[in-house]
Amino acid sequence: MSGSATGPWYAIVDGSGNLVSIGTVIASAAELTTAGYISIQLASDPRGQVWNPTTKTFAAPPNPSVIPTLSFIKRFTPTEYAAVYASTDPNVGMFRLELEHAPNGMINLTSTDVINGLQYLETTAKVIGTGRAAQIGTP
């Protein structure tokens, strides 16, 4: 059961609360009941969220380690961001290049390149404050 991103979203759940399917198009209530399922109308598109079978709800995944590049950039203060992009340090330039060409526009916070790059920005280039590498890089 699947559908477009428009219209109401539904979760199809078995008798134990396990998620069977999500979508915007579902079978009739009679067909679902016959199959041992129930439908729950959702407030929004649940894709990318985690199903909780106890509460029968979706929630954001806990501490994702892979985040969109824009979300990563927003972890910097405006002053830090400006300093990173104004830096003439070639290693800072390589870090910027990695951000600009991140695979699928996603930053892996557990990547050694990201961890080492943030440490370099803090301890060597000093374009971010003390302790900020850990704050920015925490999943």
LUMTINU-861868 format. One line per field, with one value per residue (C-alpha): residue number from 1; residue in one letter; x, y, z. Coordinates in steps of 0.2 Angstrom, whole numbers, plus 2048, in hexadecimal, padded with zeros to 3 digits. Layout:
k c(NUM, ...)
r c(a, ...)
X c(X, ...)
Y c(Y, ...)
Z c(Z, ...)
This chain:
k c(1, 2, 3, 4, 5, 6, 7, 8, 9, 10, 11, 12, 13, 14, 15, 16, 17, 18, 19, 20, 21, 22, 23, 24, 25, 26, 27, 28, 29, 30, 31, 32, 33, 34, 35, 36, 37, 38, 39, 40, 41, 42, 43, 44, 45, 46, 47, 48, 49, 50, 51, 52, 53, 54, 55, 56, 57, 58, 59, 60, 61, 62, 63, 64, 65, 66, 67, 68, 69, 70, 71, 72, 73, 74, 75, 76, 77, 78, 79, 80, 81, 82, 83, 84, 85, 86, 87, 88, 89, 90, 91, 92, 93, 94, 95, 96, 97, 98, 99, 100, 101, 102, 103, 104, 105, 106, 107, 108, 109, 110, 111, 112, 113, 114, 115, 116, 117, 118, 119, 120, 121, 122, 123, 124, 125, 126, 127, 128, 129, 130, 131, 132, 133, 134, 135, 136, 137, 138, 139)
r c(m, s, g, s, a, t, g, p, w, y, a, i, v, d, g, s, g, n, l, v, s, i, g, t, v, i, a, s, a, a, e, l, t, t, a, g, y, i, s, i, q, l, a, s, d, p, r, g, q, v, w, n, p, t, t, k, t, f, a, a, p, p, n, p, s, v, i, p, t, l, s, f, i, k, r, f, t, p, t, e, y, a, a, v, y, a, s, t, d, p, n, v, g, m, f, r, l, e, l, e, h, a, p, n, g, m, i, n, l, t, s, t, d, v, i, n, g, l, q, y, l, e, t, t, a, k, v, i, g, t, g, r, a, a, q, i, g, t, p)
X c(800, 808, 803, 808, 80E, 7FC, 7ED, 7EC, 7F9, 7F5, 7FE, 7F9, 7FC, 7FA, 7F2, 803, 806, 813, 813, 80E, 80D, 80B, 803, 7F5, 7EB, 7E4, 7D8, 7C7, 7C5, 7BC, 7CB, 7D7, 7CD, 7CC, 7DF, 7E1, 7E7, 7E1, 7E4, 7EA, 7E8, 7F9, 7FB, 808, 814, 81D, 82B, 83C, 835, 835, 826, 823, 818, 813, 80C, 807, 80F, 81E, 82C, 83C, 84A, 856, 866, 868, 87B, 877, 86F, 86C, 87A, 86F, 86B, 87D, 881, 874, 87D, 88A, 887, 886, 898, 89F, 898, 89F, 8B0, 8B0, 8AC, 8B8, 8C6, 8D5, 8DC, 8DD, 8D7, 8C7, 8C5, 8C5, 8B8, 8AD, 8AF, 8AA, 89A, 896, 898, 891, 889, 877, 878, 87A, 887, 88C, 891, 89A, 8A6, 8B8, 8B9, 8AB, 8B2, 8C4, 8BE, 8B4, 8C3, 8CE, 8C2, 8C2, 8D4, 8DF, 8D5, 8CC, 8BD, 8B1, 8B1, 8B8, 8AC, 8A2, 8A9, 8A1, 891, 890, 895, 88A, 87C)
Y c(800, 810, 821, 832, 83F, 848, 843, 83B, 82F, 81E, 811, 7FF, 7F6, 7E4, 7DE, 7DF, 7F1, 7ED, 7F8, 7EF, 7FD, 810, 81A, 825, 818, 80A, 7FB, 7FC, 7FA, 7EA, 7E3, 7E9, 7E1, 7D0, 7D0, 7D4, 7E6, 7F7, 808, 818, 829, 832, 845, 846, 83C, 830, 82C, 82D, 82B, 81C, 812, 80F, 7FF, 802, 814, 810, 821, 827, 832, 839, 82D, 82F, 839, 836, 835, 839, 84A, 855, 861, 871, 86A, 867, 879, 880, 879, 887, 898, 8A5, 8AC, 89A, 897, 8A8, 8A4, 892, 899, 8A8, 89D, 89C, 88D, 87F, 871, 87C, 87D, 86B, 869, 876, 86C, 85C, 864, 86B, 85A, 84F, 83F, 841, 852, 848, 84A, 83B, 842, 832, 833, 836, 844, 84D, 84A, 84F, 85D, 865, 862, 86B, 87A, 87B, 877, 87C, 889, 88F, 895, 88D, 88E, 882, 874, 877, 869, 85D, 867, 868, 856, 84E, 843)
Z c(800, 7FB, 7F4, 7F0, 7FC, 7FB, 805, 817, 81C, 824, 82E, 82C, 83C, 841, 852, 85B, 856, 849, 83A, 82A, 81D, 81B, 80D, 807, 7FF, 80A, 809, 810, 823, 820, 816, 823, 831, 827, 825, 838, 835, 83B, 833, 83C, 834, 836, 838, 82A, 81E, 82A, 81E, 827, 838, 844, 848, 85B, 85C, 86E, 86B, 859, 854, 849, 850, 84A, 84A, 859, 856, 844, 83F, 82D, 82A, 81B, 817, 81B, 82C, 82F, 829, 835, 844, 841, 848, 83A, 840, 83F, 82E, 827, 82F, 827, 816, 817, 81D, 811, 81A, 80D, 819, 81D, 80A, 809, 816, 80D, 7FD, 806, 80D, 7FB, 7F4, 801, 7FA, 7F7, 801, 811, 81F, 829, 83A, 83E, 82F, 834, 827, 830, 841, 83C, 832, 841, 84C, 840, 83F, 852, 857, 848, 83D, 84C, 842, 84F, 862, 86F, 871, 861, 857, 863, 863, 850, 84D, 85A, 852)
